Amino acid sequence: MGYWEIGIPTILPGQQPQTGVQVFTYPSAGFRSRGEVVDQVRTDVDTDRAIRHRRQAHADVAAMKVVWHDQVCSLF
């Protein structure tokens, strides 16, 4: 089973262009395509909880980075 990891650069008012990154993760079971997960993160990034988490910094969704991770289980 894999998962999506989305990194969105954040910018504090009055700071240099990028001051941090907010990361969201989503399971592959619920989001089969890149388009589905991008639509979801665009909704989630504007929630009160996400805004509080990044301490009111602006999220630059146009610069988001979407990465697919395979979870490979190893017994050794």
PDB file of N, CA, C and O in Angstrom:
ATOM      1  N   MET A   1       0.850  -1.168   0.000  1.00  0.00           N
ATOM      2  CA  MET A   1       0.000   0.000   0.000  1.00  0.00           C
ATOM      3  C   MET A   1       0.899   1.234   0.000  1.00  0.00           C
ATOM      4  O   MET A   1       1.884   1.286   0.736  1.00  0.00           O
ATOM      5  N   GLY A   2       0.574   2.191  -0.794  1.00  0.00           N
ATOM      6  CA  GLY A   2       1.377   3.405  -0.878  1.00  0.00           C
ATOM      7  C   GLY A   2       0.638   4.603  -0.322  1.00  0.00           C
ATOM      8  O   GLY A   2      -0.487   4.493   0.165  1.00  0.00           O
ATOM      9  N   TYR A   3       1.291   5.750  -0.403  1.00  0.00           N
ATOM     10  CA  TYR A   3       0.655   6.980   0.049  1.00  0.00           C
ATOM     11  C   TYR A   3       1.197   8.175  -0.728  1.00  0.00           C
ATOM     12  O   TYR A   3       2.280   8.126  -1.312  1.00  0.00           O
ATOM     13  N   TRP A   4       0.423   9.232  -0.718  1.00  0.00           N
ATOM     14  CA  TRP A   4       0.792  10.495  -1.352  1.00  0.00           C
ATOM     15  C   TRP A   4       1.341  11.430  -0.284  1.00  0.00           C
ATOM     16  O   TRP A   4       0.823  11.482   0.832  1.00  0.00           O
ATOM     17  N   GLU A   5       2.393  12.169  -0.630  1.00  0.00           N
ATOM     18  CA  GLU A   5       2.939  13.196   0.248  1.00  0.00           C
ATOM     19  C   GLU A   5       2.956  14.501  -0.539  1.00  0.00           C
ATOM     20  O   GLU A   5       3.523  14.577  -1.628  1.00  0.00           O
ATOM     21  N   ILE A   6       2.329  15.518   0.027  1.00  0.00           N
ATOM     22  CA  ILE A   6       2.242  16.813  -0.647  1.00  0.00           C
ATOM     23  C   ILE A   6       2.909  17.858   0.235  1.00  0.00           C
ATOM     24  O   ILE A   6       2.526  18.038   1.391  1.00  0.00           O
ATOM     25  N   GLY A   7       3.898  18.540  -0.305  1.00  0.00           N
ATOM     26  CA  GLY A   7       4.583  19.620   0.386  1.00  0.00           C
ATOM     27  C   GLY A   7       4.186  20.952  -0.217  1.00  0.00           C
ATOM     28  O   GLY A   7       4.281  21.150  -1.428  1.00  0.00           O
ATOM     29  N   ILE A   8       3.740  21.865   0.635  1.00  0.00           N
ATOM     30  CA  ILE A   8       3.317  23.188   0.171  1.00  0.00           C
ATOM     31  C   ILE A   8       4.194  24.234   0.856  1.00  0.00           C
ATOM     32  O   ILE A   8       4.190  24.341   2.082  1.00  0.00           O
ATOM     33  N   PRO A   9       4.945  25.005   0.069  1.00  0.00           N
ATOM     34  CA  PRO A   9       5.765  26.072   0.662  1.00  0.00           C
ATOM     35  C   PRO A   9       4.890  27.079   1.413  1.00  0.00           C
ATOM     36  O   PRO A   9       3.785  27.405   0.979  1.00  0.00           O
ATOM     37  N   THR A  10       5.399  27.561   2.536  1.00  0.00           N
ATOM     38  CA  THR A  10       4.675  28.568   3.310  1.00  0.00           C
ATOM     39  C   THR A  10       5.510  29.839   3.405  1.00  0.00           C
ATOM     40  O   THR A  10       6.740  29.807   3.378  1.00  0.00           O
ATOM     41  N   ILE A  11       4.806  30.949   3.517  1.00  0.00           N
ATOM     42  CA  ILE A  11       5.449  32.263   3.553  1.00  0.00           C
ATOM     43  C   ILE A  11       4.845  33.077   4.690  1.00  0.00           C
ATOM     44  O   ILE A  11       3.637  33.313   4.715  1.00  0.00           O
ATOM     45  N   LEU A  12       5.678  33.503   5.624  1.00  0.00           N
ATOM     46  CA  LEU A  12       5.217  34.395   6.691  1.00  0.00           C
ATOM     47  C   LEU A  12       5.187  35.823   6.166  1.00  0.00           C
ATOM     48  O   LEU A  12       6.075  36.227   5.414  1.00  0.00           O
ATOM     49  N   PRO A  13       4.183  36.581   6.551  1.00  0.00           N
ATOM     50  CA  PRO A  13       4.130  37.977   6.105  1.00  0.00           C
ATOM     51  C   PRO A  13       5.400  38.726   6.496  1.00  0.00           C
ATOM     52  O   PRO A  13       5.851  38.644   7.639  1.00  0.00           O
ATOM     53  N   GLY A  14       5.976  39.459   5.539  1.00  0.00           N
ATOM     54  CA  GLY A  14       7.165  40.256   5.781  1.00  0.00           C
ATOM     55  C   GLY A  14       8.468  39.480   5.743  1.00  0.00           C
ATOM     56  O   GLY A  14       9.523  40.049   6.020  1.00  0.00           O
ATOM     57  N   GLN A  15       8.428  38.201   5.410  1.00  0.00           N
ATOM     58  CA  GLN A  15       9.629  37.375   5.370  1.00  0.00           C
ATOM     59  C   GLN A  15      10.102  37.180   3.927  1.00  0.00           C
ATOM     60  O   GLN A  15       9.485  37.669   2.980  1.00  0.00           O
ATOM     61  N   GLN A  16      11.200  36.462   3.789  1.00  0.00           N
ATOM     62  CA  GLN A  16      11.716  36.116   2.471  1.00  0.00           C
ATOM     63  C   GLN A  16      10.720  35.192   1.771  1.00  0.00           C
ATOM     64  O   GLN A  16       9.770  34.718   2.395  1.00  0.00           O
ATOM     65  N   PRO A  17      10.932  34.934   0.481  1.00  0.00           N
ATOM     66  CA  PRO A  17       9.943  34.182  -0.291  1.00  0.00           C
ATOM     67  C   PRO A  17       9.417  32.894   0.355  1.00  0.00           C
ATOM     68  O   PRO A  17       8.202  32.698   0.383  1.00  0.00           O
ATOM     69  N   GLN A  18      10.263  32.021   0.869  1.00  0.00           N
ATOM     70  CA  GLN A  18       9.766  30.791   1.477  1.00  0.00           C
ATOM     71  C   GLN A  18      10.303  30.666   2.889  1.00  0.00           C
ATOM     72  O   GLN A  18      11.506  30.801   3.115  1.00  0.00           O
ATOM     73  N   THR A  19       9.414  30.406   3.844  1.00  0.00           N
ATOM     74  CA  THR A  19       9.848  30.289   5.229  1.00  0.00           C
ATOM     75  C   THR A  19       9.624  28.900   5.811  1.00  0.00           C
ATOM     76  O   THR A  19      10.042  28.634   6.938  1.00  0.00           O
ATOM     77  N   GLY A  20       8.979  28.020   5.075  1.00  0.00           N
ATOM     78  CA  GLY A  20       8.729  26.674   5.577  1.00  0.00           C
ATOM     79  C   GLY A  20       7.960  25.841   4.564  1.00  0.00           C
ATOM     80  O   GLY A  20       7.718  26.268   3.435  1.00  0.00           O
ATOM     81  N   VAL A  21       7.583  24.644   4.993  1.00  0.00           N
ATOM     82  CA  VAL A  21       6.799  23.742   4.153  1.00  0.00           C
ATOM     83  C   VAL A  21       5.762  23.062   5.038  1.00  0.00           C
ATOM     84  O   VAL A  21       6.087  22.559   6.113  1.00  0.00           O
ATOM     85  N   GLN A  22       4.521  23.050   4.583  1.00  0.00           N
ATOM     86  CA  GLN A  22       3.478  22.297   5.269  1.00  0.00           C
ATOM     87  C   GLN A  22       3.268  21.007   4.493  1.00  0.00           C
ATOM     88  O   GLN A  22       3.108  21.026   3.272  1.00  0.00           O
ATOM     89  N   VAL A  23       3.269  19.883   5.208  1.00  0.00           N
ATOM     90  CA  VAL A  23       3.195  18.572   4.555  1.00  0.00           C
ATOM     91  C   VAL A  23       1.866  17.900   4.882  1.00  0.00           C
ATOM     92  O   VAL A  23       1.435  17.868   6.034  1.00  0.00           O
ATOM     93  N   PHE A  24       1.233  17.370   3.854  1.00  0.00           N
ATOM     94  CA  PHE A  24       0.010  16.594   3.989  1.00  0.00           C
ATOM     95  C   PHE A  24       0.288  15.198   3.447  1.00  0.00           C
ATOM     96  O   PHE A  24       1.023  15.051   2.471  1.00  0.00           O
ATOM     97  N   THR A  25      -0.290  14.175   4.066  1.00  0.00           N
ATOM     98  CA  THR A  25      -0.176  12.813   3.540  1.00  0.00           C
ATOM     99  C   THR A  25      -1.571  12.217   3.414  1.00  0.00           C
ATOM    100  O   THR A  25      -2.456  12.477   4.230  1.00  0.00           O
ATOM    101  N   TYR A  26      -1.744  11.407   2.362  1.00  0.00           N
ATOM    102  CA  TYR A  26      -3.024  10.769   2.085  1.00  0.00           C
ATOM    103  C   TYR A  26      -2.787   9.330   1.658  1.00  0.00           C
ATOM    104  O   TYR A  26      -1.854   9.068   0.899  1.00  0.00           O
ATOM    105  N   PRO A  27      -3.610   8.377   2.126  1.00  0.00           N
ATOM    106  CA  PRO A  27      -3.437   6.975   1.750  1.00  0.00           C
ATOM    107  C   PRO A  27      -3.868   6.730   0.304  1.00  0.00           C
ATOM    108  O   PRO A  27      -4.783   7.375  -0.207  1.00  0.00           O
ATOM    109  N   SER A  28      -3.198   5.798  -0.329  1.00  0.00           N
ATOM    110  CA  SER A  28      -3.544   5.479  -1.717  1.00  0.00           C
ATOM    111  C   SER A  28      -4.929   4.870  -1.836  1.00  0.00           C
ATOM    112  O   SER A  28      -5.569   4.986  -2.881  1.00  0.00           O
ATOM    113  N   ALA A  29      -5.397   4.225  -0.783  1.00  0.00           N
ATOM    114  CA  ALA A  29      -6.711   3.583  -0.830  1.00  0.00           C
ATOM    115  C   ALA A  29      -7.832   4.600  -1.080  1.00  0.00           C
ATOM    116  O   ALA A  29      -8.827   4.279  -1.730  1.00  0.00           O
ATOM    117  N   GLY A  30      -7.674   5.793  -0.578  1.00  0.00           N
ATOM    118  CA  GLY A  30      -8.707   6.811  -0.743  1.00  0.00           C
ATOM    119  C   GLY A  30      -8.501   7.726  -1.934  1.00  0.00           C
ATOM    120  O   GLY A  30      -9.429   8.414  -2.360  1.00  0.00           O
ATOM    121  N   PHE A  31      -7.289   7.738  -2.476  1.00  0.00           N
ATOM    122  CA  PHE A  31      -6.949   8.668  -3.554  1.00  0.00           C
ATOM    123  C   PHE A  31      -6.141   7.922  -4.610  1.00  0.00           C
ATOM    124  O   PHE A  31      -4.936   7.729  -4.454  1.00  0.00           O
ATOM    125  N   ARG A  32      -6.796   7.511  -5.666  1.00  0.00           N
ATOM    126  CA  ARG A  32      -6.167   6.670  -6.687  1.00  0.00           C
ATOM    127  C   ARG A  32      -5.326   7.439  -7.697  1.00  0.00           C
ATOM    128  O   ARG A  32      -4.430   6.874  -8.325  1.00  0.00           O
ATOM    129  N   SER A  33      -5.614   8.727  -7.852  1.00  0.00           N
ATOM    130  CA  SER A  33      -4.872   9.487  -8.868  1.00  0.00           C
ATOM    131  C   SER A  33      -4.315  10.772  -8.278  1.00  0.00           C
ATOM    132  O   SER A  33      -4.762  11.248  -7.235  1.00  0.00           O
ATOM    133  N   ARG A  34      -3.335  11.313  -8.968  1.00  0.00           N
ATOM    134  CA  ARG A  34      -2.719  12.578  -8.551  1.00  0.00           C
ATOM    135  C   ARG A  34      -3.765  13.694  -8.524  1.00  0.00           C
ATOM    136  O   ARG A  34      -3.777  14.523  -7.614  1.00  0.00           O
ATOM    137  N   GLY A  35      -4.628  13.706  -9.517  1.00  0.00           N
ATOM    138  CA  GLY A  35      -5.669  14.733  -9.596  1.00  0.00           C
ATOM    139  C   GLY A  35      -6.601  14.719  -8.395  1.00  0.00           C
ATOM    140  O   GLY A  35      -6.975  15.775  -7.884  1.00  0.00           O
ATOM    141  N   GLU A  36      -6.980  13.521  -7.940  1.00  0.00           N
ATOM    142  CA  GLU A  36      -7.859  13.416  -6.776  1.00  0.00           C
ATOM    143  C   GLU A  36      -7.196  13.968  -5.523  1.00  0.00           C
ATOM    144  O   GLU A  36      -7.827  14.684  -4.745  1.00  0.00           O
ATOM    145  N   VAL A  37      -5.924  13.636  -5.327  1.00  0.00           N
ATOM    146  CA  VAL A  37      -5.240  14.086  -4.113  1.00  0.00           C
ATOM    147  C   VAL A  37      -4.955  15.590  -4.166  1.00  0.00           C
ATOM    148  O   VAL A  37      -4.988  16.255  -3.131  1.00  0.00           O
ATOM    149  N   VAL A  38      -4.679  16.129  -5.338  1.00  0.00           N
ATOM    150  CA  VAL A  38      -4.461  17.578  -5.465  1.00  0.00           C
ATOM    151  C   VAL A  38      -5.753  18.330  -5.156  1.00  0.00           C
ATOM    152  O   VAL A  38      -5.723  19.361  -4.484  1.00  0.00           O
ATOM    153  N   ASP A  39      -6.883  17.826  -5.640  1.00  0.00           N
ATOM    154  CA  ASP A  39      -8.170  18.461  -5.324  1.00  0.00           C
ATOM    155  C   ASP A  39      -8.420  18.465  -3.819  1.00  0.00           C
ATOM    156  O   ASP A  39      -8.887  19.460  -3.264  1.00  0.00           O
ATOM    157  N   GLN A  40      -8.107  17.350  -3.162  1.00  0.00           N
ATOM    158  CA  GLN A  40      -8.338  17.248  -1.724  1.00  0.00           C
ATOM    159  C   GLN A  40      -7.426  18.180  -0.933  1.00  0.00           C
ATOM    160  O   GLN A  40      -7.877  18.839   0.004  1.00  0.00           O
ATOM    161  N   VAL A  41      -6.154  18.242  -1.300  1.00  0.00           N
ATOM    162  CA  VAL A  41      -5.235  19.106  -0.555  1.00  0.00           C
ATOM    163  C   VAL A  41      -5.586  20.582  -0.757  1.00  0.00           C
ATOM    164  O   VAL A  41      -5.380  21.390   0.148  1.00  0.00           O
ATOM    165  N   ARG A  42      -6.103  20.937  -1.908  1.00  0.00           N
ATOM    166  CA  ARG A  42      -6.535  22.329  -2.130  1.00  0.00           C
ATOM    167  C   ARG A  42      -7.680  22.694  -1.185  1.00  0.00           C
ATOM    168  O   ARG A  42      -7.804  23.849  -0.779  1.00  0.00           O
ATOM    169  N   THR A  43      -8.506  21.727  -0.839  1.00  0.00           N
ATOM    170  CA  THR A  43      -9.573  21.950   0.141  1.00  0.00           C
ATOM    171  C   THR A  43      -9.003  21.979   1.550  1.00  0.00           C
ATOM    172  O   THR A  43      -9.323  22.875   2.332  1.00  0.00           O
ATOM    173  N   ASP A  44      -8.158  21.002   1.879  1.00  0.00           N
ATOM    174  CA  ASP A  44      -7.638  20.861   3.240  1.00  0.00           C
ATOM    175  C   ASP A  44      -6.711  21.994   3.663  1.00  0.00           C
ATOM    176  O   ASP A  44      -6.655  22.328   4.846  1.00  0.00           O
ATOM    177  N   VAL A  45      -5.992  22.586   2.733  1.00  0.00           N
ATOM    178  CA  VAL A  45      -5.019  23.621   3.079  1.00  0.00           C
ATOM    179  C   VAL A  45      -5.700  24.881   3.635  1.00  0.00           C
ATOM    180  O   VAL A  45      -5.067  25.663   4.343  1.00  0.00           O
ATOM    181  N   ASP A  46      -6.971  25.076   3.319  1.00  0.00           N
ATOM    182  CA  ASP A  46      -7.691  26.265   3.776  1.00  0.00           C
ATOM    183  C   ASP A  46      -8.514  26.029   5.035  1.00  0.00           C
ATOM    184  O   ASP A  46      -9.255  26.919   5.452  1.00  0.00           O
ATOM    185  N   THR A  47      -8.405  24.854   5.650  1.00  0.00           N
ATOM    186  CA  THR A  47      -9.156  24.607   6.885  1.00  0.00           C
ATOM    187  C   THR A  47      -8.529  25.380   8.045  1.00  0.00           C
ATOM    188  O   THR A  47      -7.345  25.717   8.020  1.00  0.00           O
ATOM    189  N   ASP A  48      -9.339  25.650   9.047  1.00  0.00           N
ATOM    190  CA  ASP A  48      -8.843  26.367  10.237  1.00  0.00           C
ATOM    191  C   ASP A  48      -7.684  25.627  10.880  1.00  0.00           C
ATOM    192  O   ASP A  48      -6.719  26.248  11.326  1.00  0.00           O
ATOM    193  N   ARG A  49      -7.772  24.313  10.932  1.00  0.00           N
ATOM    194  CA  ARG A  49      -6.709  23.515  11.565  1.00  0.00           C
ATOM    195  C   ARG A  49      -5.381  23.659  10.813  1.00  0.00           C
ATOM    196  O   ARG A  49      -4.331  23.813  11.437  1.00  0.00           O
ATOM    197  N   ALA A  50      -5.422  23.610   9.489  1.00  0.00           N
ATOM    198  CA  ALA A  50      -4.198  23.745   8.688  1.00  0.00           C
ATOM    199  C   ALA A  50      -3.595  25.138   8.828  1.00  0.00           C
ATOM    200  O   ALA A  50      -2.375  25.287   8.900  1.00  0.00           O
ATOM    201  N   ILE A  51      -4.444  26.152   8.865  1.00  0.00           N
ATOM    202  CA  ILE A  51      -3.963  27.526   9.007  1.00  0.00           C
ATOM    203  C   ILE A  51      -3.319  27.720  10.380  1.00  0.00           C
ATOM    204  O   ILE A  51      -2.271  28.358  10.484  1.00  0.00           O
ATOM    205  N   ARG A  52      -3.936  27.177  11.440  1.00  0.00           N
ATOM    206  CA  ARG A  52      -3.348  27.260  12.781  1.00  0.00           C
ATOM    207  C   ARG A  52      -2.012  26.525  12.832  1.00  0.00           C
ATOM    208  O   ARG A  52      -1.054  26.998  13.442  1.00  0.00           O
ATOM    209  N   HIS A  53      -1.961  25.359  12.181  1.00  0.00           N
ATOM    210  CA  HIS A  53      -0.742  24.549  12.201  1.00  0.00           C
ATOM    211  C   HIS A  53       0.446  25.300  11.598  1.00  0.00           C
ATOM    212  O   HIS A  53       1.567  25.189  12.095  1.00  0.00           O
ATOM    213  N   ARG A  54       0.209  26.050  10.548  1.00  0.00           N
ATOM    214  CA  ARG A  54       1.322  26.794   9.925  1.00  0.00           C
ATOM    215  C   ARG A  54       1.465  28.203  10.501  1.00  0.00           C
ATOM    216  O   ARG A  54       2.171  29.041   9.941  1.00  0.00           O
ATOM    217  N   ARG A  55       0.797  28.452  11.613  1.00  0.00           N
ATOM    218  CA  ARG A  55       0.892  29.709  12.360  1.00  0.00           C
ATOM    219  C   ARG A  55       0.588  30.932  11.495  1.00  0.00           C
ATOM    220  O   ARG A  55       1.317  31.925  11.495  1.00  0.00           O
ATOM    221  N   GLN A  56      -0.505  30.819  10.768  1.00  0.00           N
ATOM    222  CA  GLN A  56      -1.042  31.919   9.951  1.00  0.00           C
ATOM    223  C   GLN A  56      -0.228  32.231   8.702  1.00  0.00           C
ATOM    224  O   GLN A  56      -0.554  33.181   7.991  1.00  0.00           O
ATOM    225  N   ALA A  57       0.813  31.470   8.413  1.00  0.00           N
ATOM    226  CA  ALA A  57       1.599  31.723   7.206  1.00  0.00           C
ATOM    227  C   ALA A  57       0.750  31.430   5.970  1.00  0.00           C
ATOM    228  O   ALA A  57      -0.159  30.601   6.013  1.00  0.00           O
ATOM    229  N   HIS A  58       1.050  32.103   4.894  1.00  0.00           N
ATOM    230  CA  HIS A  58       0.368  31.893   3.618  1.00  0.00           C
ATOM    231  C   HIS A  58       0.887  30.604   2.976  1.00  0.00           C
ATOM    232  O   HIS A  58       2.094  30.363   2.968  1.00  0.00           O
ATOM    233  N   ALA A  59      -0.007  29.780   2.442  1.00  0.00           N
ATOM    234  CA  ALA A  59       0.387  28.556   1.741  1.00  0.00           C
ATOM    235  C   ALA A  59       0.409  28.825   0.239  1.00  0.00           C
ATOM    236  O   ALA A  59      -0.590  29.256  -0.336  1.00  0.00           O
ATOM    237  N   ASP A  60       1.539  28.571  -0.382  1.00  0.00           N
ATOM    238  CA  ASP A  60       1.708  28.794  -1.817  1.00  0.00           C
ATOM    239  C   ASP A  60       1.329  27.516  -2.582  1.00  0.00           C
ATOM    240  O   ASP A  60       2.199  26.748  -2.995  1.00  0.00           O
ATOM    241  N   VAL A  61       0.012  27.299  -2.766  1.00  0.00           N
ATOM    242  CA  VAL A  61      -0.456  26.057  -3.386  1.00  0.00           C
ATOM    243  C   VAL A  61      -0.020  25.915  -4.842  1.00  0.00           C
ATOM    244  O   VAL A  61       0.020  24.804  -5.371  1.00  0.00           O
ATOM    245  N   ALA A  62       0.303  27.021  -5.484  1.00  0.00           N
ATOM    246  CA  ALA A  62       0.778  26.947  -6.870  1.00  0.00           C
ATOM    247  C   ALA A  62       2.146  26.269  -6.957  1.00  0.00           C
ATOM    248  O   ALA A  62       2.535  25.784  -8.019  1.00  0.00           O
ATOM    249  N   ALA A  63       2.872  26.236  -5.838  1.00  0.00           N
ATOM    250  CA  ALA A  63       4.215  25.647  -5.825  1.00  0.00           C
ATOM    251  C   ALA A  63       4.250  24.293  -5.104  1.00  0.00           C
ATOM    252  O   ALA A  63       5.319  23.830  -4.706  1.00  0.00           O
ATOM    253  N   MET A  64       3.084  23.660  -4.936  1.00  0.00           N
ATOM    254  CA  MET A  64       3.053  22.387  -4.209  1.00  0.00           C
ATOM    255  C   MET A  64       3.831  21.299  -4.944  1.00  0.00           C
ATOM    256  O   MET A  64       3.920  21.294  -6.171  1.00  0.00           O
ATOM    257  N   LYS A  65       4.383  20.390  -4.170  1.00  0.00           N
ATOM    258  CA  LYS A  65       5.130  19.254  -4.710  1.00  0.00           C
ATOM    259  C   LYS A  65       4.408  17.979  -4.280  1.00  0.00           C
ATOM    260  O   LYS A  65       4.218  17.738  -3.088  1.00  0.00           O
ATOM    261  N   VAL A  66       4.007  17.161  -5.261  1.00  0.00           N
ATOM    262  CA  VAL A  66       3.271  15.934  -4.996  1.00  0.00           C
ATOM    263  C   VAL A  66       4.198  14.750  -5.272  1.00  0.00           C
ATOM    264  O   VAL A  66       4.770  14.632  -6.355  1.00  0.00           O
ATOM    265  N   VAL A  67       4.337  13.872  -4.267  1.00  0.00           N
ATOM    266  CA  VAL A  67       5.230  12.715  -4.387  1.00  0.00           C
ATOM    267  C   VAL A  67       4.457  11.456  -4.009  1.00  0.00           C
ATOM    268  O   VAL A  67       3.736  11.433  -3.012  1.00  0.00           O
ATOM    269  N   TRP A  68       4.616  10.415  -4.815  1.00  0.00           N
ATOM    270  CA  TRP A  68       4.021   9.104  -4.539  1.00  0.00           C
ATOM    271  C   TRP A  68       5.071   8.241  -3.842  1.00  0.00           C
ATOM    272  O   TRP A  68       6.216   8.172  -4.288  1.00  0.00           O
ATOM    273  N   HIS A  69       4.681   7.582  -2.747  1.00  0.00           N
ATOM    274  CA  HIS A  69       5.581   6.686  -2.019  1.00  0.00           C
ATOM    275  C   HIS A  69       4.988   5.288  -2.002  1.00  0.00           C
ATOM    276  O   HIS A  69       3.824   5.106  -1.645  1.00  0.00           O
ATOM    277  N   ASP A  70       5.778   4.308  -2.385  1.00  0.00           N
ATOM    278  CA  ASP A  70       5.390   2.915  -2.231  1.00  0.00           C
ATOM    279  C   ASP A  70       5.830   2.465  -0.852  1.00  0.00           C
ATOM    280  O   ASP A  70       6.969   2.708  -0.454  1.00  0.00           O
ATOM    281  N   GLN A  71       4.957   1.823  -0.133  1.00  0.00           N
ATOM    282  CA  GLN A  71       5.337   1.248   1.150  1.00  0.00           C
ATOM    283  C   GLN A  71       5.694  -0.199   0.888  1.00  0.00           C
ATOM    284  O   GLN A  71       4.827  -1.019   0.588  1.00  0.00           O
ATOM    285  N   VAL A  72       6.953  -0.503   1.001  1.00  0.00           N
ATOM    286  CA  VAL A  72       7.426  -1.850   0.775  1.00  0.00           C
ATOM    287  C   VAL A  72       7.769  -2.453   2.135  1.00  0.00           C
ATOM    288  O   VAL A  72       8.596  -1.922   2.876  1.00  0.00           O
ATOM    289  N   CYS A  73       7.132  -3.546   2.440  1.00  0.00           N
ATOM    290  CA  CYS A  73       7.374  -4.212   3.714  1.00  0.00           C
ATOM    291  C   CYS A  73       8.551  -5.184   3.553  1.00  0.00           C
ATOM    292  O   CYS A  73       8.565  -6.028   2.657  1.00  0.00           O
ATOM    293  N   SER A  74       9.507  -5.041   4.423  1.00  0.00           N
ATOM    294  CA  SER A  74      10.680  -5.915   4.383  1.00  0.00           C
ATOM    295  C   SER A  74      10.770  -6.687   5.693  1.00  0.00           C
ATOM    296  O   SER A  74      10.637  -6.108   6.772  1.00  0.00           O
ATOM    297  N   LEU A  75      10.992  -7.965   5.600  1.00  0.00           N
ATOM    298  CA  LEU A  75      11.123  -8.794   6.793  1.00  0.00           C
ATOM    299  C   LEU A  75      12.570  -8.922   7.247  1.00  0.00           C
ATOM    300  O   LEU A  75      12.837  -9.521   8.289  1.00  0.00           O
ATOM    301  N   PHE A  76      13.490  -8.380   6.499  1.00  0.00           N
ATOM    302  CA  PHE A  76      14.915  -8.503   6.831  1.00  0.00           C
ATOM    303  C   PHE A  76      15.496  -7.174   7.220  1.00  0.00           C
ATOM    304  O   PHE A  76      16.684  -7.087   7.532  1.00  0.00           O
TER     305      PHE A  76
END
